Amino acid sequence: MANDRRCRCRTVRTTPAQPAAAAVPTTPEPPVRRWPHPVEGVEAARETDSALYYIRCALSYQNQLLAEIKTLLQELVERERNGMER
């Protein structure tokens, strides 16, 4: 572009694009492992499912108890505050 008094534009020089050599991976990808179907060892998974179910139930019961304890403690604090204000 020519240099014009009004816009003062400059010429822009571009460099040629580099070849796509960086797109080639430098390390080979690991081989893909496929699991046989149907999956063997389903019986072992069922045993752990029952153990996990037991643990889930126990944790749920414990969470319920903790929620009740929290509610009771909050009620005690409110009663204590109301008793001190009198």
N, C-alpha and C positions, 0 to 999 in steps of 0.2 A: 504494500500500500504506500501511496505517496504521502508525504508529510503535508498535511493541510493546515492552514492557519487556524481554522475554526475548531477542528476536533483534536488535533495533535495526536493522531494515531501513529502507532509504530508497527513495523512488520513483526510477525511472530514466526519464529523458526521452530520447526518441530524436528525431533530426531526420529529416525526410522524405528519402527517397532522391533523389539527383540524377538528372536524365534521362541517358540513355546517349549523350550528345553526344560524349564522349571516345572512343567506340568507332569513330567515323567517321574514317578516315585523313585527315590534313591534306594529304598529298602523293599524287598519283596513282601507281599502280603502273606500272612499265615494261611495254611490250607483250611478250607471250610470243613468243619466236622458236622456230620448229620447224625441225629439220633435214630436208632432203629424204631420202627413203628410196628406193632403197638409197643409202648414203653414197658420194659420189664421192671419188676420190683414194685408193682403197685401195692402189693400186700404190706410192705414195709411202710409205705406212705399212709395207708389206712390206720396202722398202729399209731403213728405219730399224730394223725388227725384226732384220735380219741384223747391222746394226752394233751394236745393243744386245746381241745374243747374243755377238758377239765380245768386247765389253767385259766382259760378265758372266763369260765363260770366263777372260779374262785376270786379272780381279780374283780369281776363285776360285783360280787357280793361284798368284797372289801371296799370298793368304791362307794357302795350304798351306805355301809356303816360309817365311813369317813364323812360322807355328806350329812348324815344324821348327827354325828358328833359335832361337826362344824355349826349346824343349826342350833344345837343345844348350847354350845359355847357362846354364840352370838346372842341368844336369849338371855343367858346369864350376865353378859356384859351390859345389855340394855337394862336389865333389872337393877344391876349394881349402880349404873349411872342415874337411873330414876330415883333410887334410894338415897344417893348422895345429894341430889338436888333439893330434896325436901328439908 
